[in-house]
Amino acid sequence: MNNMPEVKIGIVAVSRDCFPESLSVNRRKALVEAYTKKYDAKDIYECPVCIVESEIHMVQALEDIKKAGCNALCVYLGNFGPEISETLLAKHFEGPKMFIAAAEETQDNLCQGRGDAYCGMLNASYNLQLRNVKAYIPEYPVGDAEDCADMIHEFLPIARAIEGLSNLKIISFGPRPTNFLACNAPIKQLYNLGVEIEENSELDLFEAFNNHAGDERIPAIVKEMEEELGAGNKKPEILPKLAQYELTLKDWVRDHKGYRKYVTLTGKCWPAFQTQFGFVPCYVNSRLTAQGIPVSCEVDIYGTLSEFIGQVVSDDIVTLLDINNSVPKDMYKESIEGKFNYTLQDTFMGFHCGNTASSKLSFCEMKYQMIMARSLPIEVTNGTLEGDIKPGDITFYRLQSTADNKLRAYIAHGEVLPVATRSFGAIGVFAIPEMGRFYRHVLIEGGFPHHGAVAFGHHGKALFEVFKYIGVPVEEIGYNQPAGVRYPTENPWR
């Protein structure tokens, strides 16, 4: 299934009736030309019907971009702009929207050629607030054609995330495991975000799994798994059951997504899962995530929500990891100190049993789940994908509802270091500047659970704008403060 939203941005130019309309016409044309020279023309649609100067024009433009299949909007102030009509356009357009403004082109034409959009953006933003209309406004929203083309392109991943959330269903199986309150968060905020949730018992899933016994599609999935694992296929006897489980989940998604376009999954994977199903679901979770259907472990609803946002923003596979264990001092001294510009407290290990896609691992092997095997027969703990996570830039982040039903988030840029973990599971040695302080004054102080989503690459800028757009208060978006900048809760005499 196609589980990634696509966005087409309708560009509508606006004009104040006491300014030359030609300013907006010519500047819109230049903007579209600049965008199509640098980026994919299918991302945008130039509304040719009119330059919006009045409410009638607004209705005409709105109908035109809807007919053209636009699910995102860019209101372009070619000059000062009509603050009522342009903000009504944003109000009545149902998808994500942005506002940008044209800069003046040349000192030689600052009389008849001056547009004053720099001023008009102030009135537009005030009117948006009056109408309680959310819109993305770039950090510096005024520019020439090339600048504005770049702004629109930066809006694409933000718009994809907003569009995706408004059409997302989260399917969960089972309550959180006992003694595992960390990922238990109110679902009210999901509805506030426009996300649907379908909660099921793991018994429902077990029945569906048993009904897939002998499914004729199993051998083909087993062959896919064998090709993916290669020499890492250490538990070939468990592949038919894993294939049966994968087909069960895919068919459930097909039959239960309803009117929603996009789906994520989260499931209960212990303590009874292994003894009843006869395996652990980690590898299947990793495969579905690689196929664009994020899956979180341990019924972490906001974990899979975070994964989906990161997938859409990064246009890449993501993963969910425990912020798990400290890096031993001897490992730090041998493999990190003097080689990388990080202190010991900047480092930690991100781990999960085996839910990270094989393409994001430096090597992979199908194993048994060591933690579970300490109290269960090894043969029912097979099915986890182990390997060190590939080195490179990452963004660690999470969107969360607090116990008192408030949205909160964090974002931190860092990297996975090329250091052998010498451990088990899907795991990596992570480094985030000032991680020790971030750990104490954002993660602990903010009451975040141990699960964090990981996007590969640095995507903090877009994630920050997504979180703002969907209503996370700016003061509730934590990030790793640089050295010398004190957290509100940090002891000034530390």
C-alpha positions in Angstrom: 0.0 0.0 0.0 1.0 3.6 -0.5 1.5 4.9 3.0 3.2 8.2 2.3 1.2 11.4 1.6 2.0 13.4 -1.5 1.5 17.1 -1.6 0.7 19.5 -4.4 1.0 23.1 -3.3 -1.4 25.6 -5.0 0.3 29.0 -5.3 -2.2 31.9 -5.1 -0.9 35.4 -5.6 -2.7 38.2 -3.9 -2.8 42.0 -4.5 -4.1 45.1 -2.7 -6.4 47.0 -5.1 -4.4 50.2 -4.7 -1.2 48.5 -5.9 -0.5 47.5 -9.5 -1.8 44.0 -10.1 1.0 43.5 -12.5 3.4 43.3 -9.6 1.8 40.2 -8.2 1.3 38.7 -11.7 4.9 39.1 -12.7 6.3 38.1 -9.4 4.2 34.9 -9.3 5.4 34.0 -12.7 9.0 34.5 -11.7 8.5 32.4 -8.6 7.0 29.5 -10.5 9.8 29.7 -13.0 12.4 29.7 -10.3 10.8 26.7 -8.6 10.5 24.5 -11.7 14.1 25.3 -12.7 15.4 24.0 -9.3 12.8 21.5 -8.1 10.1 19.1 -9.3 7.3 20.9 -11.2 4.7 18.4 -10.0 5.1 19.8 -6.4 3.3 23.0 -7.3 0.3 24.5 -9.2 0.2 28.1 -10.3 -3.4 29.4 -9.9 -4.0 31.3 -13.1 -7.6 32.2 -12.5 -7.0 35.5 -10.8 -4.9 37.6 -8.5 -6.9 37.7 -5.3 -8.0 41.3 -4.5 -11.5 40.6 -3.2 -13.6 38.0 -1.5 -15.1 37.0 -4.9 -11.6 36.4 -6.2 -10.9 34.4 -3.1 -13.7 32.0 -3.8 -12.6 31.7 -7.5 -9.1 30.9 -6.5 -10.2 28.4 -3.8 -12.4 26.5 -6.3 -9.6 26.5 -8.9 -6.9 25.0 -6.6 -9.3 22.4 -5.3 -10.2 21.4 -8.8 -6.5 21.1 -9.6 -6.0 18.6 -6.8 -4.0 20.8 -4.5 -3.9 19.7 -0.9 -1.6 22.4 0.4 -1.7 26.2 -0.1 0.9 28.9 -0.5 -0.5 32.5 -0.2 2.0 34.7 -2.0 2.0 38.4 -1.3 3.1 39.9 -4.5 2.5 43.2 -2.9 0.9 44.5 0.3 -2.0 42.2 -0.2 -5.7 42.3 0.9 -5.6 41.1 4.5 -9.2 40.1 4.6 -9.4 38.1 1.4 -6.1 36.4 1.7 -6.7 35.2 5.3 -10.3 34.1 4.3 -8.6 32.0 1.6 -6.5 30.3 4.3 -9.4 29.9 6.6 -11.6 28.1 4.0 -8.7 25.9 2.6 -8.7 22.7 4.6 -5.1 21.6 4.1 -1.8 22.9 5.4 -1.0 26.5 4.3 1.9 28.9 4.3 2.3 32.6 3.7 5.3 34.2 2.0 6.0 37.7 0.6 7.9 39.2 -2.3 11.0 41.3 -1.8 11.6 44.5 -3.8 13.8 43.7 -6.9 15.8 46.8 -7.6 16.7 50.2 -6.3 15.9 51.6 -9.8 12.1 50.9 -9.4 11.1 51.9 -5.9 8.1 54.1 -6.9 5.7 52.3 -9.3 7.5 49.0 -8.8 7.5 49.0 -5.0 5.1 46.4 -3.5 5.4 46.8 0.3 4.8 43.1 0.9 7.3 43.3 3.8 4.6 45.5 5.5 1.7 43.4 4.2 3.1 40.2 5.9 2.6 41.9 9.3 -1.1 42.6 8.6 -1.6 39.1 7.2 -0.1 37.5 10.3 -2.3 39.6 12.6 -5.4 38.7 10.6 -4.5 35.0 10.8 -4.4 35.3 14.6 -7.8 37.2 14.6 -9.4 34.3 12.7 -7.6 31.5 14.7 -6.1 30.2 11.4 -2.9 28.2 11.6 -0.4 28.8 8.8 3.3 28.2 8.4 5.4 31.4 8.1 9.1 30.8 7.4 11.8 32.2 9.7 12.3 35.1 7.2 9.3 35.0 4.9 10.3 37.8 2.5 12.5 37.1 -0.6 13.0 37.2 -4.3 11.8 34.5 -6.6 14.6 32.1 -5.9 14.4 32.7 -2.1 10.6 32.1 -2.1 11.0 28.9 -4.2 13.4 27.6 -1.5 10.8 28.5 1.1 8.1 26.5 -0.7 10.4 23.5 -1.1 11.1 23.6 2.7 7.4 23.7 3.3 6.9 20.3 1.4 7.9 17.9 4.3 6.0 20.1 6.8 2.9 20.0 4.6 3.2 16.2 4.1 3.3 15.7 7.8 0.2 17.9 8.4 -1.7 16.2 5.5 -0.6 12.8 6.8 -1.8 13.3 10.3 -5.2 14.5 9.2 -5.7 11.1 7.3 -3.9 8.8 9.7 -5.2 5.8 11.7 -3.2 4.1 14.4 -4.0 0.4 14.9 -3.0 -1.0 18.3 -3.1 -4.5 19.7 -3.3 -5.0 23.4 -2.8 -2.8 26.5 0.7 -1.8 27.6 2.4 -4.8 29.3 2.2 -4.9 33.1 4.8 -2.8 35.0 5.2 -0.7 31.9 3.4 2.6 32.5 6.0 4.6 30.7 4.2 4.5 27.3 0.7 4.8 28.7 -0.5 8.2 27.5 -4.0 9.7 27.0 -5.4 9.3 23.5 -7.4 12.5 23.6 -4.7 14.5 21.9 -4.8 12.0 19.0 -8.3 13.2 18.2 -7.3 16.8 18.7 -4.7 16.2 16.0 -7.2 14.6 13.6 -5.8 11.1 14.1 -8.0 8.1 14.4 -7.2 5.1 16.6 -8.4 1.5 16.6 -7.6 -0.4 19.7 -7.8 -4.2 19.6 -7.0 -7.1 21.9 -4.0 -9.2 21.2 -6.5 -12.1 21.3 -8.1 -10.6 18.2 -4.7 -10.6 16.6 -4.0 -14.1 17.7 -7.3 -15.3 16.1 -6.4 -13.6 12.8 -2.9 -15.1 12.9 -4.3 -18.6 13.3 -6.7 -18.0 10.5 -3.7 -17.3 8.2 -2.1 -20.8 8.8 -1.3 -22.4 5.5 -1.8 -19.1 3.6 -0.6 -19.7 0.0 1.4 -16.4 0.1 3.7 -17.6 2.9 6.4 -19.2 0.7 6.9 -16.0 -1.3 7.3 -13.9 1.9 9.8 -16.5 3.3 11.8 -16.2 0.1 11.9 -12.4 0.5 13.1 -12.8 4.0 15.8 -15.3 3.0 17.1 -12.9 0.3 17.1 -10.0 2.8 18.9 -11.8 5.5 21.4 -13.6 3.4 24.2 -15.1 5.6 22.4 -13.6 8.6 19.6 -16.1 8.4 20.5 -17.9 11.6 17.0 -19.0 12.4 15.5 -20.3 9.1 13.0 -22.6 10.9 11.1 -19.5 12.2 10.6 -17.7 8.9 7.3 -19.4 7.9 5.7 -18.2 11.2 7.1 -14.7 10.8 5.8 -14.6 7.2 2.4 -15.8 8.4 2.4 -12.9 11.0 3.5 -10.3 8.4 0.6 -11.3 6.2 -1.8 -11.2 9.2 -0.8 -7.6 9.9 -0.9 -6.5 6.2 -4.4 -8.0 5.8 -5.5 -6.3 9.0 -4.4 -3.0 7.7 -6.1 -3.6 4.4 -9.4 -4.5 6.1 -9.4 -2.0 8.9 -8.0 1.3 7.6 -11.5 2.3 6.7 -11.7 5.8 5.2 -8.2 6.7 6.3 -5.4 6.9 3.8 -2.4 6.1 6.1 -1.9 3.6 8.8 0.7 2.9 11.6 0.7 -0.1 13.9 1.7 -0.7 17.5 1.6 -4.1 19.3 2.1 -5.9 22.5 5.2 -8.1 22.2 5.5 -9.5 25.8 5.0 -11.3 28.1 2.5 -13.7 26.6 3.2 -13.0 23.0 6.1 -15.4 22.7 4.5 -18.4 24.4 1.3 -18.1 22.4 2.6 -17.1 19.0 5.8 -19.0 19.4 8.2 -16.2 18.3 8.9 -12.5 18.8 7.6 -10.0 16.3 10.7 -7.8 16.0 11.8 -8.7 12.5 8.4 -8.4 11.1 8.1 -4.9 12.7 11.3 -4.0 11.0 10.2 -5.2 7.6 6.9 -3.3 7.8 8.6 -0.1 8.8 11.0 -0.5 5.9 7.9 -0.9 3.6 6.5 2.4 4.9 4.2 1.2 7.7 5.9 2.2 10.9 5.4 -0.2 13.8 6.2 0.5 17.4 6.8 -2.0 20.2 5.1 -2.4 23.5 1.8 -0.6 22.4 3.6 2.7 22.3 0.9 4.7 20.6 2.8 8.1 20.6 5.9 6.2 19.5 4.4 5.0 16.3 2.8 8.5 15.8 6.3 10.0 16.1 7.7 7.4 13.7 5.1 8.3 11.1 5.8 12.0 11.4 9.6 11.4 11.0 9.0 9.1 8.0 7.0 11.7 6.2 9.3 14.5 7.0 12.5 12.7 6.1 11.0 10.7 3.3 13.0 7.8 4.6 12.8 4.7 7.0 12.8 5.5 10.7 13.1 3.5 13.8 12.1 3.5 17.5 14.7 2.9 20.1 15.2 2.8 23.9 17.4 5.6 25.2 19.0 2.6 26.8 22.4 2.5 28.4 25.5 4.5 29.1 28.7 4.0 27.1 31.3 2.3 29.4 34.3 4.5 30.2 36.8 2.0 28.7 34.9 2.0 25.4 34.8 5.8 25.4 38.6 6.0 26.1 39.4 3.4 23.5 37.1 4.3 20.6 35.7 7.8 21.1 38.0 10.1 23.2 40.4 12.0 20.9 38.7 10.7 17.8 35.4 12.6 18.1 34.6 15.9 19.8 32.3 14.4 22.5 32.5 14.0 26.2 31.5 10.7 27.9 28.1 12.3 28.9 27.4 13.2 25.3 27.2 9.5 24.4 24.7 6.7 25.1 23.5 3.6 23.4 20.2 3.5 21.6 18.8 -0.1 21.5 15.7 -2.2 20.8 15.3 -5.9 20.5 15.4 -6.0 16.7 12.9 -3.6 15.1 15.3 -1.6 13.0 15.2 -2.2 9.2 18.1 -4.2 7.8 19.0 -1.4 5.5 19.8 0.8 8.5 22.1 -1.8 10.0 25.8 -2.2 9.2 25.2 -6.0 9.4 22.3 -8.1 10.5 21.5 -11.5 11.8 18.3 -13.3 12.8 18.6 -14.2 16.4 16.7 -15.0 19.6 15.7 -12.3 22.0 18.3 -12.6 24.8 16.4 -10.7 27.5 13.3 -12.8 27.1 15.3 -16.0 26.8 16.5 -15.4 30.4 13.1 -16.6 31.6 11.6 -18.5 28.6 12.7 -21.3 26.3 15.0 -19.9 23.5 12.8 -21.5 20.8 9.9 -19.2 21.5 12.1 -16.0 21.5 13.3 -16.4 17.9 12.6 -13.6 15.5 14.7 -10.6 16.4 16.9 -8.8 14.0 20.3 -7.9 15.5 23.1 -5.6 14.3 24.9 -2.3 14.8 23.1 0.7 13.4 24.9 2.4 10.5 27.0 5.4 11.4 25.7 8.8 10.3 23.7 11.8 11.2 20.4 11.2 13.1 17.6 13.2 14.7 16.3 11.9 18.0 12.8 13.1 18.7 9.4 12.4 20.1 5.8 13.8 20.3 4.1 12.9 23.5 0.9 13.5 25.4 1.6 14.1 29.1 -0.4 12.4 31.9 -2.5 15.5 32.2 -3.2 15.5 28.4 -0.8 18.2 27.1 1.3 17.9 24.0 5.0 18.0 24.5 7.9 17.2 22.2 11.7 17.1 21.9 14.2 17.2 19.1 17.9 16.7 19.1 20.5 16.4 16.3 23.3 14.0 16.7 25.0 11.0 15.1 25.6 7.3 15.3 29.3 6.8 15.8 31.3 4.2 13.9 32.0 2.3 17.1 31.4 -1.4 17.5 28.7 -1.9 20.3 29.9 -5.3 21.4 26.3 -5.9 22.5 23.0 -7.4 21.3 19.8 -6.3 19.6 19.5 -3.5 17.1 21.8 -1.0 18.7 24.2 1.9 18.1 26.6 4.2 19.9 24.9 7.6 19.7 26.3 11.0 20.4 24.3 14.2 20.9 26.1 17.5 21.9 25.3 18.2 25.6 23.3 15.0 25.9 23.9 14.7 29.6 22.1 18.0 30.3 19.4 17.3 27.7 18.8 13.9 29.3 18.4 15.5 32.8 16.5 18.7 32.0 14.4 17.7 29.0 13.9 14.0 29.0 13.7 13.4 32.8 12.2 16.8 33.8 9.7 16.6 30.9 8.5 13.1 31.9 9.3 11.5 28.6 9.3 7.7 28.3 12.4 5.8 27.3 11.3 5.3 23.7 12.6 7.8 21.2 12.0 7.9 17.5 15.0 8.2 15.2 15.1 9.8 11.8 18.2 9.3 9.7 19.7 12.7 8.8 19.2 16.1 10.4 15.5 17.0 10.2 15.0 19.2 13.3 14.1 22.3 11.4 11.1 20.7 9.7 10.1 18.7 12.8 10.1 21.9 14.9 7.7 23.6 12.4 5.4 20.5 12.3 5.2 20.4 16.1 4.4 24.2 16.2 1.8 23.9 13.5 -0.1 21.0 15.2 -0.3 23.0 18.4 2.7 22.0 20.6 3.5 25.1 22.7 7.0 26.4 21.7 8.1 26.3 25.3 7.1 22.6 25.4 9.5 21.6 22.5 12.7 20.7 24.2 16.1 20.6 22.5 19.7 20.1 23.5 20.8 23.6 24.7 24.3 24.5 23.7 26.9 24.9 26.5 26.5 28.1 28.3 22.7 28.3 27.8 21.0 27.2 31.0 17.8 25.2 31.2 15.1 26.7 33.4 15.5 23.8 35.9 19.3 23.6 35.7 21.2 24.5 38.9 23.1 27.6 38.1 25.9 26.5 40.4 26.4 23.1 38.9 
